[in-house]
Amino acid sequence: MSEHRPVRTLNPEVARKIAAGEVIDRPNAIIRELMDNAIDAGATSITVEISGGGIDKIRIIDNGSGMTKDDLQNCARPHATSKIESEVDLMNLSTLGFRGEALASIAAVARLSIQSGGYKMRASITEDHIIEPAAPLKGTIVQSEGLFENFPARRQFLKRPATEGIMCRNTFVEKALARPDIAFRFVSDGETKLDLPAGQSIKDRFVSANNYSEGTDLFYEFGQSSGGENPEWSFTVVIGEPAVSRTNKKDIYIYANGRRIQEYSLVQAVEYGAQGFFPNGTYPVAAVFAQVRPDLIDFNIHPAKREARFSDISALHHGLSSTIRTFFHQYTYTNFTEDKPADEERAQEFDFQVPDTCTHTSYEKPATSTSNASDSLYEKHISYKASETKAENLSDFRSKYLGIKTSGGSRSNTIWTPKAENSTRSLAESALAAAAGSDADATGNAAIAQNKNIRFIGSCLGTFLLAEKNNCLYLIDQHAVHERILFDRLMNSQGNSGRQPLLIPYKIKTESKSQDNQLDKLKDELTRIGFETEHVSDGLWEIKTIPERWTGTEYDLRTLLFVKQVEPKEIIRSIAAMTACKAAVKDGYVLDDITAARLVEQAFTLEDPHCPHGRPIYTVISREKLFELVKRT
C-alpha cells in the first residue's frame, strides 16, 4: 500500500530550480535566451563566447541599448520583464523574449553576472542581485558560470563538453540566420568558429552560417510579400536547387516572426512545393522566414518557444507550397530549355529514314520480367526475335509490334496481330507507338541518319539509351524518360479525364469555418479534376464523383485536404505519377532501335528532364571528362 503523504508548499529554492528546469535544460538554452535579449535590445553586433561546452562559462556581449541600475536590480527576479505589461500584450508580441523567466532561471542553476550602464550585478541561488560599480560600456555583457554546479541531479545528464559545444553552436546559428542585418561572432574555448558580418543577404547568411559545402550559386532566394489577397502574412524562402538534397528533413528551417519553430505543416508545404523536382527519398535544403500578423500567432504555448499556434495556417501553407512549385517550374524551364531547338530544328536533328532491311539482334526475355502483364507488354512492344532467314521491313515491324497501321499493309507471317484502328490502346502502348512514330514510309527505303547534333548510339545494360550531342555522351534512363512522357500526357489531359459517379457520395464534415472556407475556395478546382463537390449545409459537403484513376477512400481525401493540406492539382499529380510509373517501360526491357531513338529525341524536348518523382532522366559525361577517366591528354 502507498503511504499517505501530506500536501506541502515547496521550499522556494526547490521551486525555483524546478521552474528553471523548464527553461534552462542545458547550456544552449542559455544562449538561446540571452541572444533573444540582445536582439530585442537593438544590438547590431553580438558575440557569443563559451568555455567547456558552455558548462563552465557562457559570455554574451552586445552593443544594444543596455540596462540601467534599476533594471539590474530587478532583472533576475521571477517573471521580471520589460516586454509586456498585461495579458493583452501576449497577442501582439513584437519581441523574441517576453516572459521574464530567462535571467531568473539562469540565476537559479548557475552564477549569473550582468555588466551594463556603469554597474555590474551578480545573482545566484546564494546571492540576490548584488550591485557593484563597473567600467562604463555601450551595451551589455551577460555571463553564466558553473551551470548546474548546485544541482548535481541535473548536471549528470549533460553530455560531454564537445557535444554540448556543438549544440551551443547550432543554437547560435539558428538565431543568426534570421537576422543578416546583425553581425554575429561565435568563440569556443578562445577560438573563433564563426564570424558572420552584418549586411549579408538572407541567402548568403543561410549558406555561410551553416557552412554548407555547396556554394551560394546553388541556392535561390524568393518570396511573397503581404498585400492583396494575403495582407496577414509574407515570407522569404531560401532553397537549394535539386542538386542540393538531403536524406532527412533536418535542413528545412521554419521561422515565424524571427523565431525558429517546429511546424510540421510548413515543413510539409516545402516538401509539397519541391515534390517532383527532388529524387525520391530526398528533401531540399531550405529556410522559410515567415512574417505573420502578431495577433494571428501565439508563441506562449511552449517554455522554450519552440512551437507556435496559428489562427489559420492553410492560406500560408498554400502560398508557400505554390510559390516554391512555381519557382521550380520556372527554374527547370530556364535551365533546361535555353538551348532547346525549335520544332523545325528538332526535326532536322533527327532525320530518321527507313532502311530497306533492318536487321535486329535476337534478345532473350529478361529474367526480371515475371508478371503476365509485364510479359504481354514485353512481347508486344519491347523485345522481339528477328527472322533468322529474312529481315523484316519497318512497316511490318510497326504493324506487328506497335499496332500501327501503315499504307503498306501487313505481311502474312505476322507474329502479332495489330489492333483495330478504333480500339483503345493501353497508356504504355500508345506512348511507345508515339515514340516510334506513325508516319513511316511503308516501303522502308533508307537508313537512320546520324545527325551532327544528336546521334543515337544504342542501348546498354537493358536500362540506358546512349546518345551523343554537342561533344557530350548522354546516358538516358529509358524508364524515367518514358515515365515523364506518360506523366506529361496525363497532366495535359486531366481536364478531359473521366470521372466516376459515386452511388453513395463521400460526406465530408468540416470542423470549423476555416475548413468551410478552404473547401469553398477549392470547389471549382476539385470539380475540374473529377471530384464534383457540393456544399449541402453548414459543416457538410458531398463529393459526388471521383477521378477514374482515384484509388483512395473518403478518409484519404479528407486527410489530403485538411491534414496534409494538399492542393487539388497535387492530388491528381500523385495519381498521374503513380499511373505513369506503373505503365512505363521497366528496367531490363530491351527496346528496338527505332523506338529507343524516338525516346532519345523526346528526352531532349521535355521541358522538365526529371521523372515525376524527381530522378533525373539522363546524366551527361563530357568529352573532356571521358579523356580524364582514361588518362588521355
Salt bridges, closest charged atoms under 4 A:
GLU13 OE2 - LYS17 NZ 3.62
GLU33 OE2 - ARG32 NH2 3.18
GLU33 OE1 - LYS305 NZ 3.58
ASP36 OD1 - LYS175 NZ 2.81
ASP36 OD2 - LYS305 NZ 3.79
ASP40 OD2 - LYS83 NZ 2.97
GLU49 OE1 - ARG59 NE 3.60
GLU127 OE2 - ARG122 NH2 3.16
ASP128 OD1 - ARG77 NH1 3.14
ASP128 OD1 - HIS129 ND1 2.91
GLU132 OE2 - ARG122 NH1 2.54
GLU145 OE1 - ARG111 NH1 3.87
GLU149 OE2 - ARG111 NE 2.71
GLU164 OE2 - ARG26 NH2 2.82
GLU174 OE1 - ARG260 NH1 3.77
ASP181 OD2 - ARG179 NH2 2.78
GLU191 OE1 - LYS193 NZ 3.28
GLU214 OE2 - ARG246 NH1 3.25
GLU271 OE2 - LYS249 NZ 3.12
ASP295 OD1 - ARG293 NE 2.79
ASP298 OD2 - ARG309 NH1 3.64
ASP343 OD1 - ARG346 NH2 2.12
GLU364 OE2 - LYS385 NZ 3.73
GLU379 OE2 - LYS365 NZ 3.88
GLU392 OE2 - LYS400 NZ 2.20
ASP396 OD2 - ARG411 NE 2.85
GLU429 OE2 - HIS381 NE2 3.63
GLU429 OE1 - LYS419 NZ 3.87
GLU468 OE1 - ARG455 NH2 2.88
ASP477 OD2 - ARG615 NH1 3.01
GLU483 OE1 - HIS479 NE2 3.28
GLU483 OE2 - HIS613 ND1 3.02
ASP488 OD1 - ARG484 NE 3.12
GLU511 OE2 - ARG558 NH2 3.09
GLU525 OE2 - ARG528 NH2 3.05
GLU534 OE1 - LYS544 NZ 2.41
GLU542 OE2 - LYS507 NZ 2.80
GLU567 OE1 - HIS318 ND1 3.49
GLU567 OE2 - ARG325 NH1 3.19
GLU570 OE2 - ARG325 NE 3.04
GLU601 OE1 - ARG598 NH1 2.71
ASP608 OD2 - ARG484 NH1 3.46
ASP608 OD1 - HIS610 ND1 2.80
GLU628 OE2 - LYS625 NZ 3.53
